[in-house]
């Protein structure tokens, strides 16, 4: 009999990170993997963050990837490439086999 954690782990790839369901294939750090980009949360975060910025626009994205596809949780301040664009990791959280990673690119 499968435990609840086993079911969650199966759901990471079978449902949540399934390109035919919620995610799309992208290249992250040179590896093709299923990625979910949360643009609604991203827009709200940008509104809050940009209120404190003066003359600099911050391009921020919130992405979700399977921990098993990505590898170790990235450290805050480390560099991440998404589809050949370079970003800085602003925040990264591990949630039951899925990483929630906030990435940003500065634009003057």
N, C-alpha and C positions, 0 to 999 in steps of 0.2 A: 504494500500500500504506500502511495506517495504522501509525503508530508506536505504541509502548506508551503514551506520554503521551496520544495521541489516543484510544486505547481507554479509558483511565482517565477522560478528560474526558467521553466519551460515557456511561460507566457512572454518573457523578455524577447525571445526570438520568434516565437510562434504568433504573437499578436502585436505587442507594442512596437518592436523593431522590425516587423515584417513589412518589406517594401510594397507589398500588395495591400496593406492595411493603412498604417499611419505614417510610415517613414519613407524616405527616398534614399537612393544610393548616392554617396558623395565620397570624395577622396579626402581622408583625414591623415595628416602626417605621412602621405605617400601610400596609404592603404585604403582600398575601397571597402566601405562598410555602410550599413544602414544607419542613417542619421535622421533624427526628427528635429526640425527647426521650429521653435515656438515664437512666431512673430507677434502674437498678441501680447505676451508677457514682455517681449523685447521692446515694443512700442511704449508700454507703460513705464518700464524701467528707464528708457531714454528720456521720457518727459520729466520724470523725477530727477534724473541725473543732470540733464542739460540745464535745469534751472540754476545750477551752481557753477556752470561753465561760462567763461567770458571769451568769445571769439573762436573757440575750438569746438568743432562738432565731433562727437564721439559715436562711431558706428559700432553698435553693440548687438550681439546675437546671443540667444540662449539655445543651446543645442543639447540633445539627449543622444547618447550612444550606449551600446551594450558594453559593460565592463570587460567581458570576455573577448570582444572584438578590439577594444581600444588598448588594453594593457593596464599598467599602474595608473592610478588617479593622478592627473597632472597637478603640479604645484602652482599656486597663485604666482603670477608674474612670469611663468614659463611661456614659451612660444609654441603656437599651434598653427598648422596650415590647414585651411579648409578650401578645397578646390583651387589650389595654387595661390590663395591669398593668405597673407600672414596676419595673425592676430596674437594678442597677448591674453593669457588666461586671467580673467578678473576674479573668478570664483569657480570652484569645482566641488560637487557634493556627490557622494556615493549613496544610492538609494536602492537597496535590494537588487543588485546586479545591473543597475542602470546608472550612468553618470549624467548629472545635470551640470553642464559646463557653460559659464558665461564668458564669452570672448569679446574682445573689443579691438578696434583699429582706430588710431587717431587720424583725424584729418584736419589740417589747419585751414 
